[in-house]
Structures are given as structure tokens and as C-alpha cells.
Amino acid sequence: MPKLLLIFGILFLSSCNASKPITDKNVSDFIDLWHQAASNAELDTFFDMMSESSIYIGTDASERWSKKEFYEYCEPRFTENKTWHFKPYNRQIYLSKDQETIWFDELLNTRMGICRGSGVVENINGELKISHYHLSVTIKNEKMNEFLQINQK
């Protein structure tokens, strides 16, 4: 299956060229493929889908990584097949008028419960690339005081 995903990814990326209009569907498929590459521990596919200047923000306040820093963090985890499995749903996609910049937010089923992801995708020389991704844990409003007490320790 992972090699099939890599082949699909290459075909998908090559089909997203400047002559084709960008649609919510092909952006959503691109993001799904990126999440699937992480689930399948496909390091090269996952990072090839990110721009060179991309930033990944994790759930811990210390987790703000450049692409290089995130690669160094991820490489041993991908090698050991200890990656994450995000199941996105309820994704909203917004395209700039020139279709060069796309931003989105999504809810994700994760091992941490429901999380929210938001990000920016750029159309760089006819290829979609993740430029910014921010993962956050969601907290029910009625649990906020309890969370604040735990988080201050």
C-alpha cells in the first residue's frame, strides 16, 4: 500500500499544474494524501508535500518547527513506523482569487481525541505545497477550568 500511495501522490502532484484550476476537491485530496503519508510513515512523500519554508506547529507550546527541524524530529519516528494517524473531517477550504494561496481548517480524530488543524497551502510553480500547519487540541468549554488547573502545574 505505501508504494501505491507514493505513486498516487506523484501522479496527483503532477496533475496539479498551473494550467488546471485549483478546486476545493483537489486541495482536500492533497491534504488527505499528506495526512495519509504520515499514517503510512512515508517520510519523503510527507516532506515533499511541504514547501521549503514551511512551519509546523504542534500541540506543545515548544513545538514550532521549520521544515528542517520537523524533519529531524520525524525521521526516527517514521523509520520506526511510530507516526500519527489523523482522520480529518469537517474541513473548510478557502482560495485566494488568484488561486496561489489556500487556507483551511479541519477537525481530526486522533489518539488525543478531537484536534483541530489549520494550515496554508501554496500553489508554487504549479504544485501544491503545505506552507504552514497548526495542530491544536480541542477542549470542551465546560472543562476549561479543569484544564487550566492541570496546565498550570
Long-range contacts (C-beta under 8 A, 24 or more apart in sequence): 1-40, 2-40, 2-41, 2-42, 5-33, 5-36, 5-37, 5-40, 5-42, 5-45, 6-42, 6-44, 6-45, 8-33, 9-33, 9-37, 9-45, 9-48, 9-49, 13-48, 13-49, 13-127, 13-128, 16-123, 16-126, 16-127, 16-128, 17-126, 17-127, 18-123, 18-125, 18-126, 19-126, 21-99, 22-95, 22-99, 22-102, 22-123, 22-128, 24-93, 24-95, 26-128, 27-93, 27-95, 27-102, 27-104, 27-121, 27-128, 28-91, 28-93, 30-121, 30-128, 31-88, 31-91, 31-104, 31-106, 31-119, 31-121, 31-130, 32-88, 34-130, 35-86, 35-87, 35-88, 38-83, 38-84, 38-85, 38-86, 39-83, 39-84, 39-85, 39-86, 40-83, 41-77, 41-78, 41-79, 41-81, 41-82, 41-83, 42-78, 43-71, 43-74, 43-75, 43-78, 43-79, 46-74, 46-78, 47-71, 47-74, 49-128, 49-129, 49-130, 50-129, 50-130, 50-131, 51-122, 51-124, 51-129, 51-130, 51-131, 53-131, 54-129, 54-130, 54-131, 54-132, 54-133, 55-131, 55-132, 55-133, 56-133, 56-135, 57-132, 57-133, 57-134, 57-135, 58-135, 59-112, 59-115, 59-135, 59-136, 59-137, 84-110, 84-111, 85-110, 85-111, 86-110, 86-115, 86-117, 88-117, 99-123, 102-128, 107-138, 108-135, 112-137, 113-137, 113-138, 114-138
